[in-house]
């Protein structure tokens, strides 16, 4: 079964057909780095990392580009308020962003281009648009003319007249039409700037992505992705610029993830429910946050609450416990020559169901349901008196491969050796003699976490490993 993707451009699910056999070119709009990212910014990072991982699972080589907007009105304002240089502000928050998404299990992109490192390409792109008659310069500013591009509005599914009715010319702008948007902005006094054929200035927001896509992936790419809020005007303007410039389709598939609500309200600064990713990571296991994000289909809105996050933790714990139960049984399992073909077929069927779910517009919610069923069957298998190492390892490999697509890793705890346990017990006995009951309790709790049960008897303290097979 082919992977199908809901294409925002056509508003339909379409079978994925790559431009080049076995390869995927994918561009995801990254952050404007003027502050720490909020939890809404983390969602596309997780979602499209998972999309990438699934393509790789299916054997594709993925060229994955995620950009940084490292010069912009917001960054300039932040730099002024902090009394810092624009590059210093941008670098600090790029590092913070990479720390946050790294903690959330997001793989490194193939390329992380920055505006400031792509300036020559941006200027050349704008110059060509002027030559082709799609853009014009006025007093050091350059504007793109959407009315000159046939099909403007096709991504957001709005007519150009509908779009024009909501457009306004701001004070100081000298554009010919309210819909025209800036490709190049003349520098104000004291602002960071670059030389260009139109004078000192810097790029508008939309042109950077068009130039970066062309530089790193080519004139036409397989997938362009980002948050739903970018559909208009950002992605609409990218299409107009790139297709006007290259005279061919810009991206064959457009993917957009849904919004995040906080306690059933849309997240916004005005409502005071603005949650930074770094703060959530400090309070919760990042793997739980990722698992929670993927428990809802990427195109649907997701409601972020402490209760739902706790539910995700409980669910992930059940999966991890099932995996560890398999690990403990494997150590005591008989490597039977005659294994159960019925159980192996059950595992293979559930893997097929996982792929069916992911092939259907990357439906991670349904994929997680299959994962629950797989761990349920694993626990049921462990109820049998005799188990086969082959079946146990097949369960583990299947759980591993699904979790790897989801970006979740099971970290196996190092099991305490018998002599280490004996040493801790002796230390606990000594602590009790010295009435250091806090230390004695710490040791008991640590051993309990390692599933070591202590029994204090008149003959001394005995211990045993808890049964992990149920």
Phi, psi and omega in degrees: 000133180283153173290131174250144182231134172286118183262113180304328182295318182259349183060035179219157170282133182230144175295133182283125176233109184291155176295324181232131183307127175079004182231150176229127173257125190222126180239128180239128179290122180268191188274159164272119195265078178241355181198177173291149181281150175267173186295336175293325176290332181288332184298307179299327178300315180289313184301308187280339168296321179291321175301313178302312182300322182290320176300320178293322175302324181276003173099006179277150167267122185250121168268110190246117182245127174231121188265164171238127170275102186251012166213132190184162180306316183294322180290320178298317178297315180297319179298319178297318181292326182272349183069034182238169174279149181304313180299326180292318177297312181299314182298319181297317184277340169294314178300318180295319178299313181296324176297315182296309184287332174296318177298329180275009174083016181280128180289156177295139177289158173297318177220142172237074182291153177240152178303313186294342179262001184238017190299317181298320180293321179295314181297318178297319180299312181297317180302318179293323178295323176296315180300325182277354177088012180266349184218162181213155179251140175215116177051044176089350174260148176237133182237147173265144182254096180303329181293342179277349182254116180290124179106006178298129183104358186288335179281316180274357176058049176230146176282156182296330178289324176295318180294321183293329183296334180261001183268148180223153173264118182283161178300130179095346178277145183238028182284158185280333185222142180303332181283339182301140181233156189283131170260328181217135182245128177297137183290140171274164182303130176083355181277153173297139186206163177231149177286147180206170176299344183251010180106179180294136180178199180208164185287156165287172186291314193290325187294332185300317183292321177301317180292321181291318178302312182298319183290317189262335185235340179115180184291324179235136180236167179286303189230132170242132188221162177170184179290155180303328182293346181271352183306311174225133006267349193300304184288327176299318181288326176300315179302312183300311181298310188290318181286331173294319182288311190265346179058039174202167182303140183277304179223137182279333180224132177246123181242134180224130177271156183281176183281168172248132172255147176249116183049048175072010175238142179300133181292130177199153179296325183295330180273353179073019180246033183278117187245122178279142181299318183298328179288321177294318179297325179292335184260337186225152175302123181303328178293327176293319178299314180297313180302317178299315181300325183272357180283353177238141179303140190299334182276348181271152173294154179234135181262120186260110177224159178298322181295316180292325178293321178294322177298320178296321179298316180298319180294316180294323177298321179297320179294314181295320179296320178298320179296316181291327174300319177297319182297316181292320179293325182302324182293333181253004187280151174276133178276075186293139177290320179266107181258172184271108177294331180296317179292320179297323178291323176300315179298313181297323179295320179291326174296321177297320179295322176300313180295323177300318180295315181288326177296334181272077177058041174051054185277086182293332179298314178289327178297320178293325176299320177295321178299318176299318180295322179296316180290328176298315179294324177298315179296323179293322179296322182292349176284345180289149183291319179245131180235155182253135177302323181298316180292316179302313181294328177294319175300312182297316180298321180291317177297315179303312185293324178291314179297326178295320175298320180282352179078025180249134179243138174265115178267113181283127179288141177289126183281136178292137175283159183303317182293328177293322178296314180300320179297317180294322178296317178298320178295322180294319178300315180297320180297321180292321178299322181272010179058030174267073188289334177297315179294320179300317179292323178300318181293316178301316182295320180297316179294325178296320177299327179273011178063039174253120182262127180258142175231116178273116182237166177301335180272359182124182181270127175253159179218158175207158176277138180291154179286118181258012188264358181259000000 
